Amino acid sequence: MVYVSTRNKNLRVSAAQAIAMGIAPDGGLFCPTAFPRLSHDAFVQLMRMDYKQRAAMILGKFLTDFTAEELAHFTEQAYADEKFGGKDTVPLVSLADDVHMLELWHGPTCAFKDMALQMLPHLLTASLKKTGETRTCCILVATSGDTGKAALEGFADVPGTKIMVYYPVDGVSPMQKLQMVTQQGKNVEVVAIKGNFDDAQSAVKRIFTDTETAKRLDAQGLMFSSANSINWGRLAPQIAYYASAYCDLLRAGKIQHGQTVNVCVPTGNFGNILAAYIAKQMGVPLGKLICASNQNNVLTDFFAQGGVYDRNRPFYTTDSPSMDILISSNLERLLFFLSGQNDAMVKEMMDALAKDGRYDVSGVLGTQLAADFAAGFCDDAQTAHTIKKVFEEQKYLCDTHTAVAIHVCEQYRAQSGDHAPVIVASTASPFKFCKPVAA
């Protein structure tokens, strides 16, 4: 499997190189040049497996310079029962009307980021060895709340690494802040910034692509990498849980083999729902991918307008802070995939976004976007109402981000008449957001 930059597909690297580097030197994101397909026999195998085995199998399709034994060992360690509260790593809880909650938050930091960031340290340290890298890896992370703690937890005291997390001082919940600033580890550091997540993310990307900074680090035996979902090693593990969820529905008799299932994902940086898109390209029978946003609804408008992305709008601090984002980095990968790997077009769009804060691919990709995606948004009042309604009617308590997804899912079903079974990504424990959930 070869990986290329979204902005220069002549830059070709292995999976290990893509993971070690984190981001391409030109600022592009590494992508596979093809999607591996899952056969009928593969689904039969997956249904018999536990989550650890499924994750190793899916990762093996993409990380072809890792052995099956390596990946099996990594998944056993990353998703150890004691870390995820038992053998059921990713519980699937069914509510009424064929709505199935994919609980991705049973890991050590109570957020879906654990599904990738318990795995990434294993992938990254192995990648450094495979590429012959001897420098200490300095991992820079921008966070809107959950990624920071999950990355700190995953990389704390990992040999050969240092990690620094930047978070918006007024843009995370009290528990998210406490989780980060109390993290133990000799190689960890946490920095609050004045600004929002987009400011932190843009600054980190500028550091990654600054050649003079890279030279100074190299002289000191250091190198940069990333634990954000711009790193392919962060994104790839997330593909597995969509394939696993489909298999769980099959095994439970909730659906028939080949039956289409929709997916609804609370979305900020677009990595989680992009993982669902990739699972669909692999042959998992997923239908509409429903992108749920909070009041920072730049993605809702992007899909509603068929491909016009405009971040020139107010930024809101909401009760679902992990989605308080106006620059959705992983959308760049989707443009690359849908355009037939048109790196020149992607670079032009990203340059326009950096310069003018907007770009327009409606004339080129509008039809393709509409075929796979739907979108909606939910403000804080609707979020609170949804939490209360779901608890009273279903006796199910959800966090603010999951409530956004449930509201948008209901909205989509009512407006479209599409009542196919749906998997809703539940991305955080309600106990991480006590105040708005209790209110």
C-alpha positions, 0 to 999 in steps of 0.5 A: 500500500502506497501513500501520497500527499493530497497536494502532491501525489508524486510524493510517495511513501510507505505506511510507516513513513506516513505515520512517522512523518504525520503530515507531508512536507507540503502541508498535505495529508497522506492518503492511500492510493486505493481502497482495499475491498472486503470480500464476502469471506472476509465478512464471515471471518470478521463476524467470528472475531472479537474487536481486537481481531477485527481491528488487526484485520482491518488495519492489515489491509492498509498497513501492509509493511506491518506483519499480522503478528505485529498488528495482533500484538498491538491491538491486544495491548491497545484494547486490553480488557482492563482499559476498556471495561471488559471484552466488549470494547465497543458496545452497541446499544439499540434504541427504538426505531432501528437506532443503534448507539455505537459507544466509542467512549469506554476507554481510559479517557472516556472519549472516542479518541481512545479508539485511535490514541491507544493504538497510535503509540504502538504504530508510531514507535514501530514506524520509527523503527521500520524507517530507521529513525533514531531521533526523538519524536516530538508530537505536537497536538492541537485539541478541542478537548478530547484528543489532548487527554487521549494523546497524553494518556497514550504517549505518557512515558513512551520511550523515544517520544515527547508530546506537547498539547495545545488547547483553547483556554476558554474552549474546553469543559472543566473536566477536559481541562482537568484531565489534561493538566493533571496528566502524569509523565516525564515527556508530557506538556500542556499549553493553554492558548488564547484563541480557539481550536482552529488557531491552535491547529493552524499554528501546529500545521505552520510549525510542521511545514517550517523548514528552518524549525525542522533544521534546528530540531534535526540538529538537536536529534529531534523530529516532529510528528502529530497525534491529530487525525491529520496523521494516517495512524490516527485515522486508520484505527477508526475505520475498524469500528464501523466494520465491527458495528456492522458485523455486530448487527449481523451477528445479533440478527438486527439486519440481513447480510448486505442490508444498507445501514446509515451512519450518523456522526457528530463531526468537527474535524471530519476524521470520524465520519471520513473513517465511515466513508472509507469503511463504505469504500471497502465494501461495508454496506453503509448508506447515507453518512449523516454529518452532525454539527453543532452551532458551528455549522460550516460542514452543514452549509458545505453539504447543503450548498453542494461543496461551498466551504466558507469559514468566514462566520462567527465562532461559537463556544458551545456545550459540545466543545469537541466540535467547536471547529471551523476548519475541518482538516480531514475534508481535504482527504475527502476532496482528494478521494472524490476528485480522483486524486486530483492533487492540483485541485486540492492544493488550489482549494487549500490555498484558497481556504488559507488566503480567503477562508473559503473554496467552492467545489460544487461544480466539480464534486457536488453530485458526488457529495450529495450521493454519500452525505447528508448534514444537519446541525443542532444548537445548545437548546436543542442539545439539552432538549434531546438529552432530556427527551432520550433519557425520559423516553429511552432511559438512555443518558447521552453526552452533548456531542452524542445528543447533537448526532441523535437530533440531526439523525431524527431530523434527517429521517423526518425530512428524507423519509429514509428509515433505514437502520442507523448507527449513531456514533456516541463519542463521549461519556455523559460524565465528561460534560456533567453541567450541561447534561445535568441541566 
